[in-house]
């Protein structure tokens, strides 16, 4: 078991997650929320942790075995669920257990939630919940597969460990990095088209984007109570399938 390469790749994925918090941070700035520490502290802490893990395996061998791949995916999803609780604890003022439940539910696209009174939450936290489920829908590990070749690390074993079903040996393109990029491009395109449809139908831009983010998951979080009532119309329920 190559623990150095496991630490290095886990560090890269943690850095990607830290950078993903720029989205909720931009929402907080746009809506002029008075406090940004609920995002800046987790972003800084996760970034430092990622850099430490990456530096610990800096001289690790490039090859990733099957066992390494499965362990990296298992370790990172557990780590990601824990790191995901941080902004929720600070921004939503909930206990660690409640935040962990919400984080695991989001990243696994389960859709179960313990949050009530969503309209009273900061917009940045509401967007963060939706973004977590959006990232979990395709898999942050698959996103990392597109980045790892830039660092001289093969990602095939990670892809096999992360991808479900019997087709994990198949690649849509000759290069795995191109496959990962193609999957994320399609996923992003579907999300954008769904958001545009909701906006045209009368949703606010925030509700349209936040509702579209997890819309292609088995079960999704409602961003706000008002948005949830809005999408109960037949036309909006069918829109994700049309797009």
Phi and psi in degrees as GROMACS dihedral restraints (atoms count N, CA, C in turn):
[ dihedral_restraints ]
;  ai    aj    ak    al  type     phi  dphi    fc
    3     4     5     6     1   -93.2    20    10
    4     5     6     7     1    91.5    20    10
    6     7     8     9     1   -69.8    20    10
    7     8     9    10     1   -26.9    20    10
    9    10    11    12     1   -66.6    20    10
   10    11    12    13     1   -44.5    20    10
   12    13    14    15     1   -70.4    20    10
   13    14    15    16     1   -31.1    20    10
   15    16    17    18     1   -63.6    20    10
   16    17    18    19     1   -44.3    20    10
   18    19    20    21     1   -64.9    20    10
   19    20    21    22     1   -40.3    20    10
   21    22    23    24     1   -64.5    20    10
   22    23    24    25     1   -47.6    20    10
   24    25    26    27     1   -69.6    20    10
   25    26    27    28     1   -39.0    20    10
   27    28    29    30     1   -61.4    20    10
   28    29    30    31     1   -36.1    20    10
   30    31    32    33     1   -64.9    20    10
   31    32    33    34     1   -42.4    20    10
   33    34    35    36     1   -61.8    20    10
   34    35    36    37     1   -44.5    20    10
   36    37    38    39     1   -66.4    20    10
   37    38    39    40     1   -36.4    20    10
   39    40    41    42     1   -65.3    20    10
   40    41    42    43     1   -38.3    20    10
   42    43    44    45     1   -64.0    20    10
   43    44    45    46     1   -41.3    20    10
   45    46    47    48     1   -60.5    20    10
   46    47    48    49     1   -42.4    20    10
   48    49    50    51     1   -64.6    20    10
   49    50    51    52     1   -40.3    20    10
   51    52    53    54     1   -60.5    20    10
   52    53    54    55     1   -42.4    20    10
   54    55    56    57     1   -68.4    20    10
   55    56    57    58     1   -27.5    20    10
   57    58    59    60     1   -66.4    20    10
   58    59    60    61     1   -18.8    20    10
   60    61    62    63     1   -72.6    20    10
   61    62    63    64     1    -6.8    20    10
   63    64    65    66     1   -62.7    20    10
   64    65    66    67     1   -29.7    20    10
   66    67    68    69     1   -62.9    20    10
   67    68    69    70     1   -58.8    20    10
   69    70    71    72     1   -59.7    20    10
   70    71    72    73     1   -33.7    20    10
   72    73    74    75     1   -63.9    20    10
   73    74    75    76     1   -40.7    20    10
   75    76    77    78     1   -63.3    20    10
   76    77    78    79     1   -37.4    20    10
   78    79    80    81     1   -64.4    20    10
   79    80    81    82     1   -41.9    20    10
   81    82    83    84     1   -62.5    20    10
   82    83    84    85     1   -40.5    20    10
   84    85    86    87     1   -68.4    20    10
   85    86    87    88     1   -41.9    20    10
   87    88    89    90     1   -61.7    20    10
   88    89    90    91     1   -42.1    20    10
   90    91    92    93     1   -90.7    20    10
   91    92    93    94     1     8.9    20    10
   93    94    95    96     1    53.9    20    10
   94    95    96    97     1    47.0    20    10
   96    97    98    99     1   -68.7    20    10
   97    98    99   100     1   135.3    20    10
   99   100   101   102     1   -66.8    20    10
  100   101   102   103     1   -27.3    20    10
  102   103   104   105     1  -121.4    20    10
  103   104   105   106     1   128.9    20    10
  105   106   107   108     1  -113.7    20    10
  106   107   108   109     1    -2.3    20    10
  108   109   110   111     1   -64.7    20    10
  109   110   111   112     1   -24.2    20    10
  111   112   113   114     1   -66.9    20    10
  112   113   114   115     1   -13.9    20    10
  114   115   116   117     1  -112.5    20    10
  115   116   117   118     1   -37.6    20    10
  117   118   119   120     1   -66.9    20    10
  118   119   120   121     1   -40.3    20    10
  120   121   122   123     1   -65.2    20    10
  121   122   123   124     1   -50.7    20    10
  123   124   125   126     1   -61.8    20    10
  124   125   126   127     1   -36.7    20    10
  126   127   128   129     1   -63.0    20    10
  127   128   129   130     1   -47.3    20    10
  129   130   131   132     1   -65.7    20    10
  130   131   132   133     1   -43.2    20    10
  132   133   134   135     1   -65.6    20    10
  133   134   135   136     1   -42.1    20    10
  135   136   137   138     1   -67.2    20    10
  136   137   138   139     1   -38.3    20    10
  138   139   140   141     1   -63.9    20    10
  139   140   141   142     1   -43.0    20    10
  141   142   143   144     1   -63.7    20    10
  142   143   144   145     1   -44.3    20    10
  144   145   146   147     1   -61.0    20    10
  145   146   147   148     1   -42.8    20    10
  147   148   149   150     1   -63.0    20    10
  148   149   150   151     1   -41.9    20    10
  150   151   152   153     1   -66.1    20    10
  151   152   153   154     1   -37.4    20    10
  153   154   155   156     1   -65.7    20    10
  154   155   156   157     1   -44.4    20    10
  156   157   158   159     1   -65.0    20    10
  157   158   159   160     1   -41.2    20    10
  159   160   161   162     1   -64.3    20    10
  160   161   162   163     1   -43.2    20    10
  162   163   164   165     1   -68.8    20    10
  163   164   165   166     1   -29.6    20    10
  165   166   167   168     1   -65.7    20    10
  166   167   168   169     1   -29.2    20    10
  168   169   170   171     1  -113.4    20    10
  169   170   171   172     1    27.3    20    10
  171   172   173   174     1   -59.1    20    10
  172   173   174   175     1   -38.8    20    10
  174   175   176   177     1   -98.1    20    10
  175   176   177   178     1    21.1    20    10
  177   178   179   180     1   -70.3    20    10
  178   179   180   181     1   154.6    20    10
  180   181   182   183     1   -65.0    20    10
  181   182   183   184     1   153.7    20    10
  183   184   185   186     1   -77.1    20    10
  184   185   186   187     1   -26.0    20    10
  186   187   188   189     1   -74.4    20    10
  187   188   189   190     1   136.3    20    10
  189   190   191   192     1  -117.5    20    10
  190   191   192   193     1   119.9    20    10
  192   193   194   195     1   -82.1    20    10
  193   194   195   196     1   172.3    20    10
  195   196   197   198     1   -60.4    20    10
  196   197   198   199     1   -44.2    20    10
  198   199   200   201     1   -63.8    20    10
  199   200   201   202     1   -40.6    20    10
  201   202   203   204     1   -61.5    20    10
  202   203   204   205     1   -42.8    20    10
  204   205   206   207     1   -61.1    20    10
  205   206   207   208     1   -46.6    20    10
  207   208   209   210     1   -64.6    20    10
  208   209   210   211     1   -40.6    20    10
  210   211   212   213     1   -68.5    20    10
  211   212   213   214     1   -39.4    20    10
  213   214   215   216     1   -61.2    20    10
  214   215   216   217     1   -46.3    20    10
  216   217   218   219     1   -62.8    20    10
  217   218   219   220     1   -44.5    20    10
  219   220   221   222     1   -65.0    20    10
  220   221   222   223     1   -46.5    20    10
  222   223   224   225     1   -64.3    20    10
  223   224   225   226     1   -43.2    20    10
  225   226   227   228     1   -69.0    20    10
  226   227   228   229     1   -39.5    20    10
  228   229   230   231     1   -65.3    20    10
  229   230   231   232     1   -35.0    20    10
  231   232   233   234     1   -66.9    20    10
  232   233   234   235     1   -43.6    20    10
  234   235   236   237     1   -64.7    20    10
  235   236   237   238     1   -41.3    20    10
  237   238   239   240     1   -63.4    20    10
  238   239   240   241     1   -40.4    20    10
  240   241   242   243     1   -62.9    20    10
  241   242   243   244     1   -39.2    20    10
  243   244   245   246     1   -69.0    20    10
  244   245   246   247     1   -45.0    20    10
  246   247   248   249     1   -64.7    20    10
  247   248   249   250     1   -31.6    20    10
  249   250   251   252     1   -67.3    20    10
  250   251   252   253     1   -19.6    20    10
  252   253   254   255     1   -74.0    20    10
  253   254   255   256     1   -24.8    20    10
  255   256   257   258     1   -57.8    20    10
  256   257   258   259     1   -56.4    20    10
  258   259   260   261     1   -62.4    20    10
  259   260   261   262     1   -32.7    20    10
  261   262   263   264     1   -68.1    20    10
  262   263   264   265     1   -40.2    20    10
  264   265   266   267     1   -64.2    20    10
  265   266   267   268     1   -41.9    20    10
  267   268   269   270     1   -79.4    20    10
  268   269   270   271     1   -37.7    20    10
  270   271   272   273     1   -90.0    20    10
  271   272   273   274     1   -34.6    20    10
  273   274   275   276     1   -99.5    20    10
  274   275   276   277     1    -8.7    20    10
  276   277   278   279     1    57.0    20    10
  277   278   279   280     1    52.3    20    10
  279   280   281   282     1  -116.3    20    10
  280   281   282   283     1   167.4    20    10
  282   283   284   285     1   -71.5    20    10
  283   284   285   286     1   163.7    20    10
  285   286   287   288     1   -63.2    20    10
  286   287   288   289     1   -37.3    20    10
  288   289   290   291     1   -64.8    20    10
  289   290   291   292     1   -44.7    20    10
  291   292   293   294     1   -65.3    20    10
  292   293   294   295     1   -41.3    20    10
  294   295   296   297     1   -65.4    20    10
  295   296   297   298     1   -37.9    20    10
  297   298   299   300     1   -66.1    20    10
  298   299   300   301     1   -40.9    20    10
  300   301   302   303     1   -59.7    20    10
  301   302   303   304     1   -45.5    20    10
  303   304   305   306     1   -65.3    20    10
  304   305   306   307     1   -39.8    20    10
  306   307   308   309     1   -66.7    20    10
  307   308   309   310     1   -47.7    20    10
  309   310   311   312     1   -63.0    20    10
  310   311   312   313     1   -42.4    20    10
  312   313   314   315     1   -61.1    20    10
  313   314   315   316     1   -38.2    20    10
  315   316   317   318     1   -71.0    20    10
  316   317   318   319     1   -51.3    20    10
  318   319   320   321     1   -68.5    20    10
  319   320   321   322     1   -25.8    20    10
  321   322   323   324     1   -93.3    20    10
  322   323   324   325     1     3.3    20    10
  324   325   326   327     1    54.6    20    10
  325   326   327   328     1    35.2    20    10
  327   328   329   330     1   -74.0    20    10
  328   329   330   331     1   -38.9    20    10
  330   331   332   333     1    88.5    20    10
  331   332   333   334     1    -3.4    20    10
  333   334   335   336     1   -76.1    20    10
  334   335   336   337     1   142.8    20    10
  336   337   338   339     1  -141.9    20    10
  337   338   339   340     1   150.0    20    10
  339   340   341   342     1  -108.9    20    10
  340   341   342   343     1     0.1    20    10
  342   343   344   345     1   -79.2    20    10
  343   344   345   346     1   137.9    20    10
  345   346   347   348     1  -128.3    20    10
  346   347   348   349     1   161.7    20    10
  348   349   350   351     1    62.8    20    10
  349   350   351   352     1    48.2    20    10
  351   352   353   354     1   -60.4    20    10
  352   353   354   355     1   -30.6    20    10
  354   355   356   357     1   -65.9    20    10
  355   356   357   358     1   -15.5    20    10
  357   358   359   360     1   -92.1    20    10
  358   359   360   361     1    -1.8    20    10
  360   361   362   363     1   -85.0    20    10
  361   362   363   364     1   154.2    20    10
  363   364   365   366     1   -60.8    20    10
  364   365   366   367     1   144.8    20    10
  366   367   368   369     1   -58.4    20    10
  367   368   369   370     1   -36.2    20    10
  369   370   371   372     1   -64.8    20    10
  370   371   372   373     1   -37.0    20    10
  372   373   374   375     1   -71.4    20    10
  373   374   375   376     1   -39.3    20    10
  375   376   377   378     1   -62.3    20    10
  376   377   378   379     1   -42.6    20    10
  378   379   380   381     1   -67.1    20    10
  379   380   381   382     1   -37.2    20    10
  381   382   383   384     1   -61.7    20    10
  382   383   384   385     1   -41.4    20    10
  384   385   386   387     1   -60.1    20    10
  385   386   387   388     1   -44.0    20    10
  387   388   389   390     1   -67.4    20    10
  388   389   390   391     1   -38.5    20    10
  390   391   392   393     1   -66.3    20    10
  391   392   393   394     1   -37.1    20    10
  393   394   395   396     1   -59.6    20    10
  394   395   396   397     1   -43.8    20    10
  396   397   398   399     1   -71.1    20    10
  397   398   399   400     1   -31.9    20    10
  399   400   401   402     1   -65.2    20    10
  400   401   402   403     1   -43.4    20    10
  402   403   404   405     1   -65.2    20    10
  403   404   405   406     1   -39.8    20    10
  405   406   407   408     1   -67.7    20    10
  406   407   408   409     1   -26.1    20    10
  408   409   410   411     1   -61.7    20    10
  409   410   411   412     1   -44.8    20    10
  411   412   413   414     1   -94.9    20    10
  412   413   414   415     1   -30.0    20    10
  414   415   416   417     1   104.1    20    10
  415   416   417   418     1   118.5    20    10
  417   418   419   420     1   -64.7    20    10
  418   419   420   421     1   -26.9    20    10
  420   421   422   423     1   -65.2    20    10
  421   422   423   424     1   -39.6    20    10
  423   424   425   426     1   -63.7    20    10
  424   425   426   427     1   -36.9    20    10
  426   427   428   429     1   -63.7    20    10
  427   428   429   430     1   -39.9    20    10
  429   430   431   432     1   -64.2    20    10
  430   431   432   433     1   -31.8    20    10
  432   433   434   435     1   -58.9    20    10
  433   434   435   436     1   -32.7    20    10
  435   436   437   438     1   -72.7    20    10
  436   437   438   439     1   -19.2    20    10
  438   439   440   441     1   -99.0    20    10
  439   440   441   442     1   -33.3    20    10
  441   442   443   444     1   -57.2    20    10
  442   443   444   445     1   -39.1    20    10
  444   445   446   447     1   -59.1    20    10
  445   446   447   448     1   -25.6    20    10
  447   448   449   450     1   -66.4    20    10
  448   449   450   451     1   -22.2    20    10
  450   451   452   453     1  -100.6    20    10
  451   452   453   454     1     7.1    20    10
  453   454   455   456     1    78.8    20    10
  454   455   456   457     1    25.2    20    10
  456   457   458   459     1  -119.4    20    10
  457   458   459   460     1   130.0    20    10
  459   460   461   462     1   -73.9    20    10
  460   461   462   463     1   143.9    20    10
  462   463   464   465     1  -114.9    20    10
  463   464   465   466     1     7.7    20    10
  465   466   467   468     1   -62.2    20    10
  466   467   468   469     1   -41.0    20    10
  468   469   470   471     1   -67.8    20    10
  469   470   471   472     1   -34.7    20    10
  471   472   473   474     1   -65.8    20    10
  472   473   474   475     1   -42.1    20    10
  474   475   476   477     1   -61.6    20    10
  475   476   477   478     1   -43.2    20    10
  477   478   479   480     1   -65.4    20    10
  478   479   480   481     1   -37.1    20    10
  480   481   482   483     1   -73.5    20    10
  481   482   483   484     1   -30.0    20    10
  483   484   485   486     1   -87.4    20    10
  484   485   486   487     1   -39.2    20    10
  486   487   488   489     1   -73.4    20    10
  487   488   489   490     1   135.5    20    10
  489   490   491   492     1   -88.3    20    10
  490   491   492   493     1   166.6    20    10
  492   493   494   495     1    83.8    20    10
  493   494   495   496     1   175.1    20    10
  495   496   497   498     1   -81.5    20    10
  496   497   498   499     1    -5.0    20    10
  498   499   500   501     1   -95.6    20    10
  499   500   501   502     1    13.0    20    10
  501   502   503   504     1   -67.5    20    10
  502   503   504   505     1   -18.3    20    10
  504   505   506   507     1   -79.5    20    10
  505   506   507   508     1   -15.3    20    10
  507   508   509   510     1   -88.0    20    10
  508   509   510   511     1   147.1    20    10
  510   511   512   513     1  -125.3    20    10
  511   512   513   514     1   136.2    20    10
  513   514   515   516     1   -72.0    20    10
  514   515   516   517     1   -25.2    20    10
  516   517   518   519     1  -130.1    20    10
  517   518   519   520     1   161.4    20    10
  519   520   521   522     1   -59.7    20    10
  520   521   522   523     1   -35.3    20    10
  522   523   524   525     1  -104.2    20    10
  523   524   525   526     1   133.7    20    10
  525   526   527   528     1   -62.3    20    10
  526   527   528   529     1   -36.7    20    10
  528   529   530   531     1   -61.7    20    10
  529   530   531   532     1   -35.8    20    10
  531   532   533   534     1   -69.9    20    10
  532   533   534   535     1   -33.9    20    10
  534   535   536   537     1   -63.4    20    10
  535   536   537   538     1   -46.1    20    10
  537   538   539   540     1   -61.9    20    10
  538   539   540   541     1   -42.7    20    10
  540   541   542   543     1   -65.1    20    10
  541   542   543   544     1   -39.8    20    10
  543   544   545   546     1   -64.5    20    10
  544   545   546   547     1   -42.5    20    10
  546   547   548   549     1   -61.6    20    10
  547   548   549   550     1   -44.4    20    10
  549   550   551   552     1   -70.3    20    10
  550   551   552   553     1   -32.9    20    10
  552   553   554   555     1   -65.0    20    10
  553   554   555   556     1   -45.1    20    10
  555   556   557   558     1   -62.4    20    10
  556   557   558   559     1   -44.7    20    10
  558   559   560   561     1   -61.5    20    10
  559   560   561   562     1   -44.5    20    10
  561   562   563   564     1   -65.5    20    10
  562   563   564   565     1   -41.0    20    10
  564   565   566   567     1   -62.3    20    10
  565   566   567   568     1   -42.0    20    10
  567   568   569   570     1   -63.4    20    10
  568   569   570   571     1   -40.4    20    10
  570   571   572   573     1   -65.1    20    10
  571   572   573   574     1   -44.6    20    10
  573   574   575   576     1   -63.4    20    10
  574   575   576   577     1   -43.2    20    10
  576   577   578   579     1   -64.5    20    10
  577   578   579   580     1   -37.3    20    10
  579   580   581   582     1   -67.1    20    10
  580   581   582   583     1   -42.1    20    10
  582   583   584   585     1   -62.9    20    10
  583   584   585   586     1   -42.2    20    10
  585   586   587   588     1   -62.0    20    10
  586   587   588   589     1   -41.1    20    10
  588   589   590   591     1   -62.6    20    10
  589   590   591   592     1   -44.3    20    10
  591   592   593   594     1   -63.0    20    10
  592   593   594   595     1   -39.3    20    10
  594   595   596   597     1   -65.9    20    10
  595   596   597   598     1   -43.4    20    10
  597   598   599   600     1   -62.7    20    10
  598   599   600   601     1   -34.6    20    10
  600   601   602   603     1   -72.6    20    10
  601   602   603   604     1   -11.2    20    10
  603   604   605   606     1   123.0    20    10
  604   605   606   607     1    -1.6    20    10
  606   607   608   609     1   -71.1    20    10
  607   608   609   610     1   155.7    20    10
  609   610   611   612     1   -69.3    20    10
  610   611   612   613     1   156.0    20    10
  612   613   614   615     1   -55.0    20    10
  613   614   615   616     1   -41.1    20    10
  615   616   617   618     1   -64.1    20    10
  616   617   618   619     1   -49.5    20    10
  618   619   620   621     1   -63.2    20    10
  619   620   621   622     1   -35.9    20    10
  621   622   623   624     1   -64.6    20    10
  622   623   624   625     1   -46.9    20    10
  624   625   626   627     1   -67.9    20    10
  625   626   627   628     1   -46.1    20    10
  627   628   629   630     1   -65.7    20    10
  628   629   630   631     1   -34.9    20    10
  630   631   632   633     1   -73.9    20    10
  631   632   633   634     1   -35.2    20    10
  633   634   635   636     1   -72.5    20    10
  634   635   636   637     1   -29.5    20    10
  636   637   638   639     1   -54.0    20    10
  637   638   639   640     1   -50.8    20    10
  639   640   641   642     1   -98.7    20    10
  640   641   642   643     1    17.2    20    10
  642   643   644   645     1   -71.1    20    10
  643   644   645   646     1   -19.9    20    10
  645   646   647   648     1  -100.7    20    10
  646   647   648   649     1    20.3    20    10
  648   649   650   651     1   -97.2    20    10
  649   650   651   652     1   164.1    20    10
  651   652   653   654     1   -56.4    20    10
  652   653   654   655     1   -43.7    20    10
  654   655   656   657     1  -138.8    20    10
  655   656   657   658     1   139.2    20    10
  657   658   659   660     1  -125.2    20    10
  658   659   660   661     1   156.3    20    10
  660   661   662   663     1   -76.8    20    10
  661   662   663   664     1   138.8    20    10
  663   664   665   666     1   -80.2    20    10
  664   665   666   667     1   134.2    20    10
  666   667   668   669     1   -70.4    20    10
  667   668   669   670     1   -39.6    20    10
  669   670   671   672     1  -143.6    20    10
  670   671   672   673     1   163.4    20    10
  672   673   674   675     1   -63.3    20    10
  673   674   675   676     1   -39.8    20    10
  675   676   677   678     1   -64.7    20    10
  676   677   678   679     1   -41.8    20    10
  678   679   680   681     1   -65.4    20    10
  679   680   681   682     1   -38.5    20    10
  681   682   683   684     1   -62.5    20    10
  682   683   684   685     1   -40.2    20    10
  684   685   686   687     1   -68.0    20    10
  685   686   687   688     1   -32.4    20    10
  687   688   689   690     1   -68.9    20    10
  688   689   690   691     1   -37.2    20    10
  690   691   692   693     1   -86.4    20    10
  691   692   693   694     1     5.5    20    10
  693   694   695   696     1   -78.1    20    10
  694   695   696   697     1    -7.8    20    10
  696   697   698   699     1   -69.0    20    10
  697   698   699   700     1   151.4    20    10
  699   700   701   702     1   -61.8    20    10
  700   701   702   703     1   -40.2    20    10
  702   703   704   705     1   -63.2    20    10
  703   704   705   706     1   -42.4    20    10
  705   706   707   708     1   -76.3    20    10
  706   707   708   709     1   -26.7    20    10
  708   709   710   711     1   -67.6    20    10
  709   710   711   712     1   -33.3    20    10
  711   712   713   714     1   -84.9    20    10
  712   713   714   715     1   -16.4    20    10
  714   715   716   717     1   -58.9    20    10
  715   716   717   718     1   -44.7    20    10
  717   718   719   720     1   -56.2    20    10
  718   719   720   721     1   -34.4    20    10
  720   721   722   723     1   -73.0    20    10
  721   722   723   724     1   -35.5    20    10
  723   724   725   726     1   -67.8    20    10
  724   725   726   727     1   -39.8    20    10
